[in-house]
Amino acid sequence: MLRSVLLAALLLAPQAVSPAEALAMSGVEGQVPLKEPPKGLMPNLGRPTQSDDVVPLLDFDRYFLGTWRFTADAPDSVLGPGGESAGTVTYRKTGDGFYLAAYQGKNERGAFTITETIAYHQEQRVAFRHVVDSRGYTYTQMAEVGGNIGGDYRLFFKSAPFTYQGKSLRLNHTVYLAAPLTFRVDLEVSEGDKPFTHLSPWRYRRAQ
């Protein structure tokens, strides 16, 4: 029931972002420098971690909010020609448990945008996102959120089937959070009932 309510709220959330708003959200100018040294999400226990220590819940606000730079070098796939991509993404909070991620990127074929509307339930360790990619496809994903006592977290996003250029596709994204200033996203794509094919990862670094 909880997942149905979250997903419904996510899909009903406003999706449109004007070019001016997207550009403003993605620009790194005017970003406030970090005032404190970066810290991981695992609290300082004052001792080595133990096997029975409780894994803290992922603090989405503390980790993601702000602007990040990304790079990727994708192979050719059913999503289109490969090549290098780079740009910025800005995460902002839009409500209690709701977020918007606005991408501004460029590749060999020109500029593109990606808009993610995200819902995250911390106690239930689940997340949903609705993704609109200007390159011609839109999809919805659900994720389980896992972690360990070392402060590493994983978000395992799986999409519902969606249609792109007459083909039924599915996308998996695994978000690896292992350091306060960098993270990685591994991407897999499947056409129809075919096995998933691994694509090159996207790498992110917090903008300074």
C-alpha positions as CSV (number, residue, x, y, z in Angstrom):
1,M,0.0,0.0,0.0
2,L,2.8,2.4,1.0
3,R,4.6,1.8,-2.3
4,S,1.4,2.4,-4.3
5,V,0.8,5.7,-2.5
6,L,4.4,6.9,-3.0
7,L,4.4,5.9,-6.7
8,A,1.0,7.6,-7.3
9,A,2.3,10.8,-5.6
10,L,5.4,10.7,-7.7
11,L,3.6,10.4,-11.0
12,L,1.2,13.2,-10.1
13,A,4.1,15.6,-9.1
14,P,4.8,18.5,-11.5
15,Q,7.2,17.4,-14.2
16,A,7.8,20.4,-16.4
17,V,10.9,22.5,-15.9
18,S,11.5,25.4,-18.2
19,P,14.9,25.7,-19.9
20,A,15.7,28.8,-17.8
21,E,14.9,26.9,-14.6
22,A,16.8,23.9,-15.6
23,L,19.8,26.0,-16.5
24,A,19.6,27.9,-13.2
25,M,19.4,24.6,-11.2
26,S,22.4,23.1,-13.0
27,G,24.8,26.0,-13.0
28,V,27.7,25.7,-10.6
29,E,28.3,29.4,-10.3
30,G,27.2,30.8,-7.0
31,Q,27.5,27.4,-5.2
32,V,28.5,27.8,-1.6
33,P,31.8,26.2,-0.9
34,L,31.8,23.4,1.7
35,K,32.5,24.9,5.1
36,E,33.5,21.6,6.8
37,P,35.7,18.7,5.6
38,P,33.6,16.0,3.9
39,K,32.2,13.3,6.1
40,G,30.8,9.9,5.4
41,L,27.3,9.0,6.4
42,M,28.4,6.5,9.1
43,P,28.5,8.2,12.5
44,N,31.8,8.3,14.4
45,L,31.5,5.5,17.0
46,G,34.9,6.2,18.6
47,R,35.8,2.6,18.0
48,P,36.1,0.0,15.2
49,T,32.7,-1.1,13.7
50,Q,31.3,-4.4,14.8
51,S,29.1,-7.0,13.1
52,D,26.1,-6.2,15.3
53,D,26.2,-2.4,14.8
54,V,23.0,-1.0,13.4
55,V,23.4,0.3,9.8
56,P,22.2,4.0,9.8
57,L,19.4,4.9,7.3
58,L,20.5,6.7,4.2
59,D,20.2,10.4,4.7
60,F,19.2,11.5,1.1
61,D,19.3,15.2,2.0
62,R,22.7,15.2,3.5
63,Y,24.3,13.2,0.7
64,F,22.7,14.3,-2.6
65,L,21.4,17.9,-2.3
66,G,23.5,20.3,-4.3
67,T,25.3,20.2,-7.6
68,W,27.4,17.4,-9.0
69,R,29.5,17.0,-12.2
70,F,29.1,13.8,-14.2
71,T,31.1,12.0,-17.0
72,A,30.2,8.9,-19.0
73,D,31.6,7.1,-22.0
74,A,28.8,4.8,-23.3
75,P,29.0,2.1,-25.9
76,D,26.5,1.9,-28.8
77,S,23.3,0.3,-27.6
78,V,19.5,0.2,-28.2
79,L,19.4,3.6,-26.6
80,G,21.4,5.1,-29.5
81,P,25.0,5.8,-30.5
82,G,27.6,5.8,-27.8
83,G,30.3,8.3,-27.0
84,E,31.4,10.6,-24.2
85,S,29.0,12.7,-22.2
86,A,29.6,15.3,-19.5
87,G,27.6,17.9,-17.6
88,T,26.1,18.8,-14.2
89,V,23.1,17.6,-12.2
90,T,21.5,19.6,-9.3
91,Y,19.4,17.8,-6.6
92,R,16.9,19.9,-4.7
93,K,14.2,19.1,-2.2
94,T,10.6,19.8,-3.3
95,G,8.8,18.4,-0.3
96,D,9.1,16.0,2.6
97,G,10.6,12.9,1.0
98,F,10.4,14.4,-2.6
99,Y,13.2,15.6,-4.8
100,L,14.0,16.9,-8.2
101,A,17.2,16.2,-10.1
102,A,17.9,18.4,-13.1
103,Y,20.6,17.4,-15.6
104,Q,22.3,19.6,-18.2
105,G,24.6,17.5,-20.4
106,K,26.5,17.5,-23.7
107,N,27.7,14.7,-25.9
108,E,29.0,14.3,-29.5
109,R,25.5,14.9,-30.9
110,G,24.7,18.0,-28.9
111,A,23.0,19.1,-25.6
112,F,20.5,17.0,-23.6
113,T,18.5,17.3,-20.4
114,I,17.3,14.7,-17.9
115,T,14.7,15.4,-15.2
116,E,14.2,13.0,-12.4
117,T,11.3,13.3,-9.9
118,I,12.2,11.3,-6.9
119,A,10.3,9.9,-3.9
120,Y,12.3,8.4,-1.0
121,H,10.9,6.7,2.1
122,Q,13.8,6.5,4.5
123,E,12.3,4.1,7.1
124,Q,11.0,1.7,4.5
125,R,14.3,1.9,2.5
126,V,12.6,2.3,-0.8
127,A,12.8,5.0,-3.5
128,F,10.9,5.7,-6.7
129,R,11.8,8.0,-9.6
130,H,10.1,9.1,-12.8
131,V,12.7,10.0,-15.5
132,V,12.2,12.2,-18.6
133,D,15.2,12.2,-21.0
134,S,15.2,14.8,-23.8
135,R,16.8,12.2,-26.1
136,G,13.4,10.6,-26.5
137,Y,12.4,8.3,-23.7
138,T,10.6,8.3,-20.3
139,Y,10.5,5.6,-17.7
140,T,9.6,4.9,-14.0
141,Q,11.8,3.0,-11.6
142,M,11.6,1.5,-8.1
143,A,14.7,0.9,-5.9
144,E,15.6,-1.0,-2.7
145,V,18.1,0.9,-0.6
146,G,20.8,-1.2,1.0
147,G,23.8,-0.3,3.2
148,N,26.5,-1.7,5.5
149,I,28.1,-0.6,8.8
150,G,31.0,0.9,6.9
151,G,28.7,3.6,5.6
152,D,28.5,2.3,2.0
153,Y,25.0,2.4,0.4
154,R,23.5,1.0,-2.8
155,L,20.2,2.0,-4.5
156,F,19.1,-0.7,-6.9
157,F,16.7,1.0,-9.4
158,K,14.7,-1.3,-11.8
159,S,12.4,0.2,-14.4
160,A,9.0,-1.0,-15.7
161,P,9.1,-1.8,-19.4
162,F,8.9,1.3,-21.6
163,T,8.8,1.8,-25.4
164,Y,11.6,3.6,-27.3
165,Q,11.7,3.7,-31.1
166,G,9.2,0.8,-31.3
167,K,11.2,-1.4,-28.9
168,S,10.3,-2.6,-25.4
169,L,13.1,-1.8,-23.0
170,R,14.0,-2.0,-19.4
171,L,16.7,-0.2,-17.5
172,N,18.5,-1.0,-14.3
173,H,20.6,1.6,-12.4
174,T,22.8,0.7,-9.4
175,V,23.9,3.7,-7.5
176,Y,27.0,3.2,-5.4
177,L,27.6,5.6,-2.6
178,A,31.0,4.9,-1.0
179,A,32.5,8.4,-0.5
180,P,31.2,11.8,0.4
181,L,32.4,13.6,-2.7
182,T,32.0,11.0,-5.4
183,F,29.5,8.3,-6.5
184,R,29.0,5.9,-9.4
185,V,26.0,4.7,-11.3
186,D,26.1,1.4,-13.2
187,L,23.6,1.0,-16.0
188,E,22.1,-2.1,-17.7
189,V,19.6,-2.2,-20.5
190,S,17.4,-5.1,-21.8
191,E,15.4,-5.3,-25.0
192,G,12.3,-7.4,-24.7
193,D,13.1,-10.7,-22.9
194,K,16.8,-10.5,-23.8
195,P,19.4,-10.6,-21.0
196,F,20.6,-7.3,-19.6
197,T,23.6,-5.7,-21.2
198,H,26.0,-3.8,-19.0
199,L,26.8,-0.2,-20.2
200,S,29.7,2.0,-19.1
201,P,29.2,3.6,-15.6
202,W,28.4,7.3,-15.0
203,R,30.7,8.9,-12.5
204,Y,29.8,11.9,-10.3
205,R,31.9,14.3,-8.3
206,R,30.5,17.1,-6.1
207,A,31.1,20.5,-7.7
208,Q,33.3,22.8,-5.6
